[in-house]
Amino acid sequence: MKILIIHHSFNSCGGGERVSLHLIRLLQEEGHDVIIGTTERTDWNYVQKVAGIRLRKIPKEYYISPIRLKAFGIYQRPLTTIHIARLRGKVDLVINTHGDATLVPADIVYLHFPVIAYLELDTLRPYFKYSKSPSWYLYFRPYYEVQRKIAKKCYSNSIIITNSKFSKYIIRRVIGKNSIVIYPPTELYDYIKNIYNNDREDSVIYVARFSEEKNNHFLIYLAKELPEYQFYLVGSAHGRGVEYYNYCKKLAERLNVRNVKIMANVPHETKLKLLASCKVYVHLFPTEHFGIAPLEALASGLVPVVPKLSGAWTDICACGRFGVGYTKLDVKEISEKIMKAFEVWGKIDRYSVIKHLRTFTPEMFYRKMSNIVKLVAERRLARSC
């Protein structure tokens, strides 16, 4: 088949981009002719190097701008409607991998999380970055109003795929439509090598890019509360993240917290060694839709401590089978959960963990996505006959 993949941008090389790139590779391997529609031209040398995902061939690309669009990121995604409208009659299938509602619907949508849910549901609103200042709220509000009006119609005839049981529940609440959970493909081979390593220190690690929404600084308060443990705060810092990274460093100095090491832009091998030397991983981002870092930590032999309001809890920790959950960002509560995780460490059956991790492999993603594409194609063919 000739298949159109729409994705607003591949240049940021985040989790959503990795899902889309894996899907393109799968479709190419199955012999399909893949074309893509984006808002900005893709720097393929950079994307394939950073993502580490090599495609059989670079797909033909339709883009709106030849240069990178750095402003109004969320408003770029619905612009991919232009490509669907132009190319719908020239392709057999349209797949939307950024997930936002478009005026012209796609056949398959990988909806990572319906961002409108942050204003629709009271339980999510306190954790929404755009509600933390009037200017950010005003920036987001028009986008919310448009998405709210077109979402149900857009998704009504589409197959919706999502990344966790948590996201599936939220999609059902705000859009009123069932979705299929297919986990993002995660390469865990480097991490799982360390799962049986017992030579570890009593230490806690949090891995997340330095961003206020990730609550990196909160780990410093936990380290102050638990001086008997060593803490590591690890993540990438670029753009505004550098300023936030410096804030975290200064906060640790001001509070005189000496049992925390704050590290930015560490090599992959350094991260692997840190994970192999720690016993507990703590995740400080409530409403995390899935959570690659908690999954990597579990594969490395750590006990994850994660928010119960997240896919990290429902899917990665299997609601407590493979980790410990907390209910809110509270120093006392999370500190108690960290101590509980130290008690649990070494008692979780690692064979069961390895068996659980198989559900998150690229091979599982490929098999399930392949079946969905075939099913939708057969339905379209049946209708055309």
Number of C-alpha atoms within 10 A of each C-alpha: 13 14 21 28 27 29 26 27 25 23 18 14 18 12 17 19 20 21 22 21 24 19 21 25 20 21 21 18 12 11 10 14 17 21 19 22 26 24 25 22 20 20 13 14 9 14 19 17 11 13 17 12 13 15 16 12 10 14 17 12 16 21 20 17 12 11 12 13 14 8 8 10 10 13 14 18 20 21 19 28 19 18 21 24 12 9 15 16 9 11 15 16 20 23 24 28 23 23 26 26 26 22 18 17 23 26 18 22 25 23 25 26 23 22 19 21 20 22 16 14 13 10 12 15 16 13 16 16 15 18 18 13 9 10 10 12 15 12 15 18 15 12 15 17 11 15 20 19 11 16 19 15 16 18 24 13 12 19 20 23 23 25 24 28 22 23 25 24 14 22 23 13 14 18 17 13 17 16 22 17 18 20 22 26 21 21 14 20 12 13 20 20 14 18 19 14 13 14 9 13 13 13 20 29 25 24 25 22 20 28 20 15 15 18 16 24 21 16 25 26 18 21 23 19 14 18 13 11 16 17 27 22 24 22 21 17 20 15 9 11 17 15 13 18 26 14 13 20 17 12 15 21 12 9 11 11 18 14 17 23 16 19 17 19 14 12 9 9 10 11 17 17 13 17 29 25 22 24 27 29 29 28 25 24 22 25 23 22 25 26 23 20 17 26 21 25 27 27 26 27 29 32 30 33 30 32 24 21 20 22 25 32 32 22 22 28 24 14 15 16 14 23 26 25 26 21 12 15 14 12 17 13 13 24 19 12 20 25 14 16 23 17 11 16 17 15 9 15 11 16 11 11 19 15 9 16 18 13 17 20 16 19 15 17 20 18 12 14 17 15 11 15 17 11 12 16 16 12 10 14 11 9 8 7 5
